[in-house]
Amino acid sequence: MKIQKQHKEKLNRRSFLKRAWAWLGVIAGIELAAVAFNFLSVGKRKSKHLNPALIKSAGIIESIPPGSVIPFKSGHFYLVRMDDGGFLALSLACTHLGCAISFDGSKKEFICPCHSSVFDMTGNVLKPPAPRALDTYRVFIEGGEVKIDTSKKIRRRGFSIADLVYA
């Protein structure tokens, strides 16, 4: 009788473990499906809880002198006003690995502290390893104010005169 009792306990444990592993497999499959669904649907949902990324005003046109660069750390961009009066909003993120660039006013260049990439005032690469020009944001002028839409970066290979916005 003792032998039958021990044998019965082993079968119960075995069947328990089989069921436990089966349930763990089902749970893992559900989690994998949920991750895949979320990955494939990224960017299609818009959150209603976030504030709009549109910066209301980066300044009055007259208050921004030609040839100036103004950092907007909260907006993650530099507002550049060219010598001819055109405006350009350059991303703070280096196109190499995303480090935050800084502006050297004496050389009129943007420098990445991580790997020493250098960019000119238009965002073009002067010294690699950055593979392409800095990303930009859409600039528009409304009622004498310069406004920047930071909701979407504009990826580009290099500077074009069409990137500039004039008053």
WOKA-V37946 format. One record per helix or strand. SS is the DSSP state (@ for helix, = for strand). FROM is the first residue (numbers start at 1). TO is the last residue. If there is no record, write none. Layout:
ss = [SS/SS]
from = [FROM/FROM]
to = [TO/TO]
This chain:
ss = [@/=/@/=/=/=/=/=/=/=/=/=/=/@/=]
from = [2/54/61/68/77/87/93/100/109/118/125/136/145/161/165]
to = [40/60/63/72/81/91/93/104/112/119/127/142/154/163/165]
